[in-house]
Structures are given as structure tokens and as C-alpha cells.
């Protein structure tokens, strides 16, 4: 390894890599937000009785891809 890489590794080893209180709060809030959004979406999808209307693709559309 070069000296610059060794110097960078020595600097990283000197610092305490613990999680601060602000980081823990931000991590907790972001995880709760994502889990809340997942639960909200799943409940909303499962709560729907039936779709309002079934959409079907018309078979008579000519895309001109076989010309």
C-alpha cells in the first residue's frame, strides 16, 4: 500500500465510529417512515373491494409493426 492509503487508514482507526444521538434519531425516523408507508400502501390495496372498471386493451389497434 502507498503511504497515503496507510495515512487514511490510520485516521479512520483513530476516530470513534459510534452512532450519535442525532444519527440514531434520524435512522429510527427514516425506518419508521418507510415501514409506515409500506403498511399504508398494503392496507389501501387490500381494503379495495373491487376495481371500478376493468380496462382491456382493444385488439383492433393497428400498430403497423408487421408491415
C-alpha positions in Angstrom: 0.0 0.0 0.0 1.1 3.5 -0.5 1.7 5.9 2.3 -1.4 8.0 1.5 -3.6 5.0 1.9 -1.9 4.0 5.1 -2.3 7.5 6.4 -6.1 7.5 5.6 -6.5 4.1 7.3 -4.7 5.4 10.4 -7.0 8.4 10.5 -10.1 6.2 10.3 -8.8 3.9 13.0 -8.3 6.9 15.4 -12.0 8.1 15.2 -14.7 6.5 17.2 -17.2 5.1 14.8 -20.2 5.1 17.2 -23.6 6.3 16.4 -24.5 9.7 17.8 -27.9 10.6 19.3 -28.9 12.6 16.2 -27.9 9.8 13.9 -29.9 7.3 15.9 -33.0 9.5 15.8 -32.7 10.1 12.1 -32.2 6.4 11.5 -35.2 5.5 13.6 -37.4 8.1 12.0 -36.5 7.0 8.5 -37.1 3.3 9.2 -40.5 4.1 10.8 -41.4 6.3 7.8 -40.6 3.6 5.3 -42.4 0.9 7.4 -45.4 3.2 7.8 -45.6 3.9 4.0 -45.4 0.1 3.3 -48.2 -0.6 5.8 -50.3 2.3 4.4 -50.0 1.0 0.8 -50.7 -2.6 1.7 -53.8 -1.7 3.7 -55.0 0.5 1.0 -54.6 -2.2 -1.7 -56.1 -5.0 0.4 -59.1 -2.8 1.5 -60.3 -2.1 -2.0 -63.3 -4.3 -2.7 -63.2 -4.5 -6.5 -61.7 -2.3 -9.2 -64.1 0.4 -10.5 -63.8 -0.9 -14.0 -61.8 -3.4 -15.9 -59.6 -2.0 -18.6 -58.9 -4.2 -21.5 -56.6 -3.5 -24.5 -58.6 -3.3 -27.7 -57.4 -5.9 -30.1 -58.2 -3.9 -33.2 -55.4 -1.4 -32.7 -53.1 -1.5 -35.7 -49.5 -0.8 -34.6 -48.1 -1.3 -38.1 -45.3 -3.4 -36.8 -45.9 -6.3 -39.2 -45.8 -4.1 -42.4 
